[in-house]
Amino acid sequence: MRTGFPPTRRTALARSPSSVSSKRASISARAAISPDGERKGAQMRLSELSFRGRTAVVTGGGSGIGRAIALGLARLGGRVCVADMDPDRAESVGAEIRALGGEAVAVQVDVTRTEAVERMTRTARDAFGRIDVLVNNAGGASGPTFRIGRVCKLGERDWDDTFAANVKSVFLCTRSVAPLMLEQRHGCIVNMASLTGQFPFPGMPAYSAAKAAVISLTRSLAMELAPHVRVNALAPGLIETPRTSLNRRPEQLEQLLSNVPLARMGTTDEVADMALYLASDAAAFVNGTVMDCAGGQMWMTRDGRPAFRDLAGAG
């Protein structure tokens, strides 16, 4: 796993050595043990990440970023419920996990439908007895019933279905799983936002607004479900996935990459690494935050001009 986290900065305090030592010991003892007796992230190194004995539900887990997260959780000992609209893709990833020696169950789910989401939750709970991690990864800028487009040409159904896939899905899945986590007094939710939720792209008003809503919902849930359930979000930028290749013309990709300081697309594994960190006890004191995975990409280009001006007519 790639890591780039800076070392902890120590602050000089005008206290006696014995006082400081006693204080640190007290803090360490409280941080190391959770209310249910489990070892917490203040004492966990990144090299020790483990999900052994824990169960994760990953929506949109049949391909792309969701698949990478599901496989990453399994490699670290987690039991995974792979949930996807496409049952064949969900089962394929489940089979990959079992081939690695892991435990997995696959379930078809439409994350915009209450009954389907409740069935997903029951499947995971019945198979593994608990749910410790929920990754709300399902969504996207376009789908079977909606597409991107400028506001004057955007259909009402495009708007509604974009919000259903990206925002309603997070609400329904969280509402279904959070009571189990609260009962366990332990849980973590990772929502998939997007760079567009912070730096909106022209030509993508529905998707940009939906991902901004995911970010706001994440912060609201982080306060509401604390202290036993943490909620954070990831904001990927341009990531190499099958969908990216299908939806972008070569000239569009070239311009998009010109706005990325690291001058390349990210990989699904790089996004998965950040999701695994947020879902782990190593991030025990991280709550209500949005972590970018975008290679430094922002709404301005490196020379200070607005980005994406030539893509405003796309869609």
C-alpha positions as CSV (number, residue, x, y, z in Angstrom):
1,M,0.0,0.0,0.0
2,R,1.2,3.4,-0.9
3,T,1.5,5.9,1.9
4,G,2.5,9.5,2.0
5,F,1.4,10.6,5.4
6,P,3.8,13.1,7.2
7,P,5.3,12.2,10.5
8,T,3.6,13.6,13.6
9,R,4.9,17.0,14.5
10,R,5.8,17.3,18.2
11,T,5.2,20.6,20.0
12,A,7.5,21.7,22.8
13,L,5.7,22.2,26.1
14,A,7.0,23.9,29.1
15,R,6.2,21.1,31.5
16,S,8.2,18.7,33.6
17,P,9.2,15.4,31.9
18,S,7.3,13.4,34.5
19,S,4.1,15.4,33.9
20,V,4.4,15.0,30.1
21,S,5.1,11.3,30.4
22,S,2.1,10.7,32.7
23,K,-0.1,12.7,30.5
24,R,0.9,10.8,27.4
25,A,0.5,7.5,29.1
26,S,-3.0,8.4,30.2
27,I,-4.0,9.6,26.7
28,S,-2.5,6.5,25.1
29,A,-4.4,4.1,27.4
30,R,-7.7,5.8,26.7
31,A,-7.0,5.9,22.9
32,A,-5.9,2.3,22.6
33,I,-9.1,0.7,23.8
34,S,-12.6,1.4,22.3
35,P,-15.8,1.2,24.3
36,D,-16.2,-2.4,23.1
37,G,-12.6,-3.3,24.1
38,E,-11.2,-3.3,20.6
39,R,-7.7,-1.9,19.8
40,K,-8.1,1.5,18.1
41,G,-6.2,3.4,15.4
42,A,-4.1,5.6,17.7
43,Q,-2.0,2.5,18.3
44,M,-2.1,1.0,14.8
45,R,0.6,1.6,12.1
46,L,-0.4,1.8,8.5
47,S,1.7,-1.4,7.9
48,E,-0.6,-3.2,10.3
49,L,-3.9,-2.5,8.6
50,S,-6.3,-5.4,9.0
51,F,-10.0,-6.0,8.6
52,R,-9.8,-9.5,10.1
53,G,-13.1,-10.4,11.8
54,R,-14.9,-7.5,10.2
55,T,-17.5,-7.3,7.5
56,A,-17.8,-4.7,4.7
57,V,-20.5,-3.9,2.3
58,V,-19.3,-2.3,-1.0
59,T,-21.9,-0.9,-3.4
60,G,-21.0,-0.7,-7.0
61,G,-18.5,-3.4,-6.1
62,G,-18.6,-5.3,-9.4
63,S,-16.2,-3.1,-11.3
64,G,-13.8,-0.1,-11.3
65,I,-13.1,1.5,-8.0
66,G,-15.7,-0.6,-6.1
67,R,-14.0,-3.8,-7.3
68,A,-10.6,-2.5,-6.2
69,I,-11.9,-1.6,-2.7
70,A,-13.7,-5.0,-2.3
71,L,-10.5,-6.9,-3.3
72,G,-8.4,-4.7,-1.0
73,L,-10.6,-5.3,2.0
74,A,-10.5,-9.1,1.3
75,R,-6.7,-9.1,1.0
76,L,-6.6,-7.5,4.5
77,G,-8.8,-10.2,6.0
78,G,-12.2,-8.6,5.7
79,R,-15.4,-10.5,4.8
80,V,-17.0,-8.7,1.9
81,C,-20.6,-8.3,0.6
82,V,-20.1,-7.3,-3.0
83,A,-23.3,-5.4,-4.1
84,D,-23.9,-4.3,-7.7
85,M,-26.7,-3.7,-10.1
86,D,-25.2,-6.3,-12.4
87,P,-25.4,-9.7,-10.6
88,D,-22.9,-11.3,-12.9
89,R,-20.3,-8.6,-12.1
90,A,-21.0,-8.9,-8.4
91,E,-20.6,-12.7,-8.4
92,S,-17.4,-12.4,-10.5
93,V,-15.7,-10.2,-7.9
94,G,-17.1,-12.5,-5.1
95,A,-15.4,-15.4,-6.9
96,E,-12.1,-13.5,-7.1
97,I,-12.2,-13.0,-3.4
98,R,-13.0,-16.6,-2.7
99,A,-10.1,-17.6,-5.0
100,L,-7.8,-15.5,-2.8
101,G,-9.0,-17.5,0.2
102,G,-11.3,-14.8,1.4
103,E,-15.0,-14.8,2.4
104,A,-17.5,-13.1,0.1
105,V,-21.2,-13.0,-0.7
106,A,-22.6,-11.3,-3.9
107,V,-25.9,-9.6,-4.1
108,Q,-27.8,-7.7,-6.8
109,V,-29.0,-4.3,-5.6
110,D,-30.6,-1.2,-7.0
111,V,-29.4,1.3,-4.5
112,T,-32.2,3.7,-5.3
113,R,-34.8,1.3,-4.1
114,T,-35.6,0.8,-0.4
115,E,-36.6,-2.8,-0.6
116,A,-33.5,-3.8,-2.6
117,V,-31.2,-2.0,-0.1
118,E,-32.9,-3.7,2.8
119,R,-32.3,-7.1,1.1
120,M,-28.7,-6.2,0.7
121,T,-28.3,-5.5,4.4
122,R,-30.0,-8.7,5.4
123,T,-27.8,-10.7,3.0
124,A,-24.6,-9.3,4.6
125,R,-25.9,-9.6,8.2
126,D,-27.2,-13.2,7.7
127,A,-24.0,-14.3,6.0
128,F,-21.5,-12.7,8.5
129,G,-23.5,-11.7,11.5
130,R,-22.4,-8.0,11.5
131,I,-21.5,-5.1,9.3
132,D,-18.5,-2.9,10.3
133,V,-17.8,-1.0,7.0
134,L,-20.1,0.5,4.4
135,V,-18.6,1.8,1.2
136,N,-21.2,3.9,-0.7
137,N,-19.5,3.6,-4.0
138,A,-22.4,3.2,-6.4
139,G,-23.3,6.2,-8.6
140,G,-21.7,8.0,-11.5
141,A,-22.1,10.9,-13.9
142,S,-24.2,8.9,-16.3
143,G,-26.2,5.7,-16.4
144,P,-28.9,3.7,-18.1
145,T,-31.5,6.4,-17.5
146,F,-29.5,9.6,-17.2
147,R,-26.7,11.5,-18.8
148,I,-24.6,14.7,-18.4
149,G,-25.5,17.9,-20.2
150,R,-25.7,21.6,-20.0
151,V,-28.5,23.0,-17.9
152,C,-30.6,24.3,-20.8
153,K,-30.6,20.9,-22.4
154,L,-30.7,18.7,-19.3
155,G,-33.9,16.7,-18.9
156,E,-35.8,16.6,-15.6
157,R,-35.4,12.8,-15.5
158,D,-31.6,13.2,-16.0
159,W,-31.5,15.5,-13.0
160,D,-33.7,13.3,-10.8
161,D,-31.9,10.1,-11.7
162,T,-28.5,11.6,-11.2
163,F,-29.5,12.6,-7.7
164,A,-31.1,9.2,-7.0
165,A,-28.0,7.3,-8.1
166,N,-25.5,9.5,-6.2
167,V,-27.3,11.0,-3.2
168,K,-30.5,9.0,-2.5
169,S,-28.4,5.8,-2.7
170,V,-26.1,7.1,0.1
171,F,-29.1,8.0,2.2
172,L,-30.9,4.6,1.8
173,C,-27.8,2.5,2.4
174,T,-26.7,4.5,5.4
175,R,-30.2,4.4,6.9
176,S,-30.3,0.7,6.5
177,V,-26.8,-0.2,7.8
178,A,-26.2,2.5,10.5
179,P,-28.6,1.0,13.1
180,L,-26.5,-2.2,13.1
181,M,-23.3,-0.2,13.5
182,L,-24.8,1.8,16.4
183,E,-26.0,-1.3,18.1
184,Q,-22.4,-2.8,17.7
185,R,-21.0,0.6,19.0
186,H,-18.5,0.4,16.1
187,G,-18.7,1.1,12.4
188,C,-17.3,3.2,9.5
189,I,-18.9,4.6,6.4
190,V,-16.9,5.8,3.4
191,N,-18.9,7.8,0.8
192,M,-17.7,8.2,-2.8
193,A,-17.9,11.9,-3.6
194,S,-15.9,13.5,-6.5
195,L,-13.6,16.4,-7.3
196,T,-16.6,17.9,-9.1
197,G,-18.4,18.2,-5.8
198,Q,-15.8,20.8,-4.7
199,F,-14.8,22.2,-8.0
200,P,-17.8,22.0,-10.3
201,F,-17.2,21.3,-14.0
202,P,-19.2,23.2,-16.7
203,G,-21.5,21.0,-18.6
204,M,-22.1,18.8,-15.6
205,P,-24.5,20.7,-13.3
206,A,-26.5,17.7,-12.0
207,Y,-23.5,15.5,-11.3
208,S,-21.6,18.4,-9.7
209,A,-24.5,19.3,-7.5
210,A,-25.1,15.7,-6.5
211,K,-21.6,15.1,-5.4
212,A,-21.6,18.4,-3.5
213,A,-24.7,17.0,-1.7
214,V,-22.8,13.8,-0.9
215,I,-20.1,15.9,0.7
216,S,-22.6,17.8,2.8
217,L,-24.5,14.6,3.7
218,T,-21.2,13.1,4.8
219,R,-20.4,15.9,7.2
220,S,-24.0,15.8,8.6
221,L,-23.8,12.1,9.2
222,A,-20.4,12.3,10.8
223,M,-21.9,14.5,13.5
224,E,-25.1,12.6,13.9
225,L,-23.6,9.0,14.1
226,A,-20.6,9.9,16.3
227,P,-18.9,8.8,18.5
228,H,-19.2,5.1,17.6
229,V,-19.6,5.4,13.8
230,R,-17.3,7.5,11.7
231,V,-18.3,8.9,8.3
232,N,-15.9,10.2,5.7
233,A,-15.8,10.8,1.9
234,L,-13.3,10.4,-0.9
235,A,-13.2,12.8,-3.8
236,P,-11.5,11.1,-6.8
237,G,-10.4,13.1,-9.8
238,L,-9.6,11.6,-13.2
239,I,-9.3,7.9,-12.6
240,E,-8.5,5.1,-15.1
241,T,-11.6,3.0,-15.3
242,P,-13.5,1.3,-18.2
243,R,-16.1,4.0,-17.9
244,T,-13.5,6.8,-18.3
245,S,-12.3,5.2,-21.5
246,L,-15.8,4.9,-22.9
247,N,-17.0,8.4,-22.1
248,R,-14.1,10.5,-23.1
249,R,-12.7,11.3,-26.5
250,P,-8.8,11.3,-26.8
251,E,-8.7,15.1,-27.2
252,Q,-10.8,15.5,-24.0
253,L,-8.6,13.2,-22.0
254,E,-5.5,15.2,-23.3
255,Q,-7.0,18.5,-22.0
256,L,-8.1,17.0,-18.7
257,L,-4.6,15.6,-18.1
258,S,-3.1,19.0,-18.8
259,N,-4.9,20.2,-15.7
260,V,-3.4,17.5,-13.5
261,P,-0.1,18.5,-11.9
262,L,1.0,14.9,-11.7
263,A,0.3,14.6,-15.4
264,R,-1.5,11.3,-15.4
265,M,-4.7,9.5,-14.5
266,G,-5.1,7.9,-11.1
267,T,-5.6,4.2,-10.7
268,T,-8.5,2.4,-9.0
269,D,-6.0,0.8,-6.6
270,E,-4.8,4.3,-5.5
271,V,-8.4,5.3,-4.7
272,A,-8.9,1.9,-2.9
273,D,-5.8,2.5,-0.8
274,M,-7.3,5.7,0.6
275,A,-10.7,4.0,1.2
276,L,-9.0,1.3,3.1
277,Y,-7.2,3.8,5.3
278,L,-10.4,5.7,6.1
279,A,-12.2,2.4,6.9
280,S,-9.5,1.2,9.2
281,D,-8.6,1.9,12.8
282,A,-5.6,3.8,11.6
283,A,-8.1,6.6,10.8
284,A,-9.8,6.3,14.2
285,F,-9.7,10.1,14.7
286,V,-10.7,11.0,11.2
287,N,-14.4,11.9,10.9
288,G,-16.4,14.2,8.6
289,T,-13.5,14.8,6.3
290,V,-13.2,14.7,2.5
291,M,-10.0,13.3,1.1
292,D,-9.0,14.2,-2.5
293,C,-7.4,11.7,-4.8
294,A,-6.9,13.8,-7.8
295,G,-3.2,14.3,-8.4
296,G,-3.4,18.0,-7.3
297,Q,-6.1,18.8,-9.9
298,M,-8.2,21.8,-9.1
299,W,-10.6,24.1,-10.9
300,M,-7.7,26.2,-12.2
301,T,-5.0,25.1,-14.6
302,R,-1.3,25.3,-13.6
303,D,-1.0,28.6,-15.5
304,G,-3.9,30.2,-13.7
305,R,-6.5,29.9,-16.4
306,P,-9.9,28.4,-15.7
307,A,-9.9,24.7,-16.5
308,F,-12.3,22.8,-18.7
309,R,-13.5,25.8,-20.7
310,D,-13.4,23.8,-23.9
311,L,-15.5,21.0,-22.4
312,A,-18.4,23.2,-21.5
313,G,-20.4,22.0,-24.5
314,A,-19.8,18.3,-23.9
315,G,-22.9,16.2,-23.5
